[in-house]
Amino acid sequence: MAAYTVRPIGYVENGISDLDGVVWEDVESRIVVAPDFAEGLEGIDDFSHIIVLCYLHRRAGDEDRALRVHPQGRQDLPLVGVFATRSPRRPNPIALTVVPLLQREGNVLFVKRLDMADGTPVLDIKPYLTNGDRIEDATVAGWLRRLWEAEETSANNANGRE
């Protein structure tokens, strides 16, 4: 197959370089769009959420790209195909995340919950569309549902709720 070249349109700023233990739901980031692409942001602030595609530059050249993985590296979860996970160890280190758009200031977008390290190249930005991107009857794998339930129980117990 042919190889393709893409050019980043900007990068992520959030000061996060060590990914261990980061609670991404709490992280606020800035997406700094290059000046020559800034005109493309016109109207983006009319949307509450955006889709951000990034290049996982810290994974570039990483040979640890197995096609089957234990989700989150957890041996207690089943071995599944990498395309059935959000693992960063992918044949092409490309990430996609839907995030709330907090505000725009010129060529800078302020977002929350963007699970990318500081300096991550941004490849594209798209508006999240409530009529088309949201799938009402979507399903997930049973192992993921169990993982979410366990995480919720653990969070509730940590907060003194049961």
C-alpha positions, 0 to 999 in steps of 0.5 A: 500500500502507498504511504501518505504524508500529512501536515499537522495543523497545530499542537496541544499545550497542557504541560503534561509530559508524564502520562502516568496517573493522569486523570484526563477528565480533569485536564484542560488543554489548549489546541494552538492552530498554526496561523496559516490554518487559523481561518479554518476555525471560523464558526467552530465556536458555535459547537459545544464539542469537537473531534480532534485527530492527533498524531501520537508522536511519542509512539512514532517508530515504536515497534511495540504495535501488537495486533492483539492486546489486553485492554489497558495492559490488564491481564485480567481483561481478554486478549482482543484485536487492537482495533477493538480498543483505544490502545495507543499501540496501533499500526498508525499512531493516530488518536481521535477524541471528542472533547468539550470546546470551552472557548476560542481565542483567535487561533487557540481552542480551549478544551477539556478531557483531551487525552494527549501529552503536551506537544502532541501534533494535531492533524485535524479538527471537526465539529461533533454533530448531534445528528449523525455522530451520536448513535443512540443504540450503540453497544460496547463489548461486555469486558468494557461494560464490566470495566466501567462498572468496576471503575465507577464502584471504585470511584464511589467507594473512594468518595465515601458513597456506596 
